[in-house]
Amino acid sequence: MRSIHCLIPLFALWLLAPILAHAAESNRVTSSRATVSLVSATNAATGTSLKLGLLFRLKPDWHIYWSDPGDAGEPPGITITSPKGATSGPFAYPAPHWLVASGVGDYTETGNALLPFTLHLPQAGTTRITATADWLVCNPQICVPEHGAFTLTLPGGAGASPQAPLFAQAAAEMPRPSPFHATIAPDGILAITGPGLDRAAVRTAHLFPDDPAAIANAAPQTLGFVKGGFTLALHPADAKKPLKSLAGVLEITDPSGQTQALRIAAQPGAPPPPLTRTPWYVWIGGALLGGLILNLMPCVFPVLAIKALAVARLGHDDRARARAESLAYTAGAILAMLALGGVLLALRAAGSAVGWGFQFQSPAFIAVMAWLIFTVGLNFAGAFEIAGLENLGAGLAARGGLIGSFATGLLAVVVATPCTAPFMAGALAAALAAPVILGLSIFAALGLGIALPFLLIALSPGIARLLPRPGAWMDVLRQFLAFPMFATVIWLLWVMALEAGAGGVLIVGAGAVLIGFAVWLLRFRRRAARSLAIVALIAAALLLPRIIPAGATGRATSAALPSAVAFSPETLARLRAAGKPVFIDMTAAWCITCQVNERVALAPARVQAAFRAHHVTLMTGDWTRRDPAITRYLAAHGRDGVPLYLFYPPDHAPPEILPQILTPSIVTSAIAGSWTK
C-alpha cells in the first residue's frame, strides 16, 4: 500500500507534464510557415515589470525581419490588450542575417528566434496577459503577413520559468557594446581600431545599420586593414549626402568561425592610412630565397643526389656541356613549378578546395613516385646500366643529356613540394591571391631558386674549379646514393599506408616487383626480353586504378601526439567560445617538416607537461588526404600548405601564428604567454 501511495504523486506529475512544459508560455499560433507564442522568463511578475518574449519557430527557408528590415520587409510588432495600462518596451534583436536577392538587401532572422522585451504593468500581482502581434514571414519567392492573438497565464511562484533557458541563450546572442573605436568618413569608409584587430583575428566583418536609409543595403562591404584595425567600405544610400554618423551592429568573424556581434556608434573621422601592400619584387625575392632554402630540405635530397652526380661526372673538361645541362635542369624546375602553380590556380578558380602539395593527396601519384625513385635507386645500385635520369641513354649523348637534365629538374620540383620552406608560405599565399601573371612569376621564381645552386656552379668557372675531378670514387658514390633513394621509397610507402591502407602498400610493392623484373630484362639484347619488359611495365601501370583510398576521415591524431584531438571547426569554435586555450597543429604524413616538428617540438615530455599545466587542448588537423575544412582554415590564415601552428590564448584573446620550424622553447614560451616574434 505504501508503494502505491508513493506512485500517486509521480502519476500526478506525469499527468501535469504537458501543462508544466508550457508553463509561462501562451497558446501557439501555427501556420505552414511558423509557430509563434508569447513566453515569460519568470513564473510571476517582479513588482510592476515582467520579462516577456515573442518566440518564433520558423520553418526552413522562411524568415522574419530584423529591427531594420533593409530594402524591403517589416519588423514584427506587438500590442498589449490587457491588463489595461500595460506598456511594452521595444524588442531586443540578435544580430541578423544578410540576405541579397534580385538586387534587394534585407536583414532577417531565421530558425528559432526569441525577441525579448520588458512589459511594464500598472500594478503588481498581474497573472494574465493578452496581446496581439503582427509579423511578415517570407521566403525567397513570397511574403505572407500573419497575425496572432495570445493569452499568457503566469503559474505563479518564485524563480525562473521553464522558458528561462531561451532567454539566457538570447541574451548570449545579443550584440554587446563595442570596446573598439569607430569612425565613419563622408565617403562611407567605416574604420574600427583597437587591440587584436589584425589579419590573424578578423576573417570577415559586416555592418547592419539601424537606419534603413543610411547605406546601400545590397552592396558588398569590402574589408581592408589599417594600422591597429580594419575598415569596411560602405556605400552611402545617397551619394549626394555624405555620412556624418552611423550606428548599428557590427558582426566580426575570426578565422575559426567564431562570431561576435558588437553595437557601435561611429563618429565622423578620417580612417587611418591603409597598410602598404608588399611590393611585387619582395614576393619574387622571397620566392627565390624560399626555393634556394628548399634545397636543404630532406624531400629534395634524393634528386639533388642525381644532379650532383651528373655535375661531378662532367668535371672540369666540358664547360659548354655543363652549362647546357644546368640550363636544361633549370628549365625543367621552372616549368614544373609553373605547371603545378597553374593547375593549382585553375582548380582554385573552379572552386576546388585544394592547396600546395595537393598531388601528394593522391594515392596514385604516391605510387608512381615510389616506382620512379625505386627505379633510380636500382640504377644507382648497378641493377641495370642504362643511364638514369641524369642522362637518358647513350643514344642521347650527342645531345648532352639535355632531356635527362630537364627531367631531373621536373622531378626535383614534384618531390620538393611536401617540404615547404619557412620563406615559401607567404610567397605561395601571395601567388595564389595575386593576379595570374604575378602569381605565375612567383612560382617561376620558386623553381629558379631550386635550380640556382647548380646553375651558379655551371656558369661560374671559379666555383666549378672547386669540384673534385671525376674518378673511381664516383662509382662508389653512385652506389651509396642508392640508399637515400630506397629510404625515400620507404617513406612513400608509409604515406601510402595512411592514404590507402595495407591494400595500397601491397599494390605498390607488386608494382615495384614488376618494375624490377622489367629493368632486369633490359640486360638482355633479345627482342623477346625487351617485349616482356614492356609487358611488365604495362602490368604495373594497370595496378594504379586498383588503389582505393582509405576512409575519408584520415588519421584522427598524429601518432607522435597521442594527447591530441582531431581538428574540427565546430570543436575549435566551442573551445574558443568557452575561452579555453588551444594549440593548432596542421600537418600531413607527407610533410617531412611537420613530422620532425611533432617529434622534436611537440611530443617531448616537458612540452606535453606544459600543455597539461596550462590546460591547453592540442588539436591536430591531418591534411594527408584532401580535407576542405582544413584547406579553408589554412586559407583563412594566409597559408596554402602545411605546416601551420597557431596558439589561441585563453579568454578569447586573438591567436598568434608560430614559426614553421618549431623548437620546444618556442612552444612552451607561447603557451606561457612570453613568446615574441
Disulfide bonds with the S-S distance in Angstrom:
Cys138-Cys143 1.97
Cys299-Cys419 2.05
Cys591-Cys594 2.27
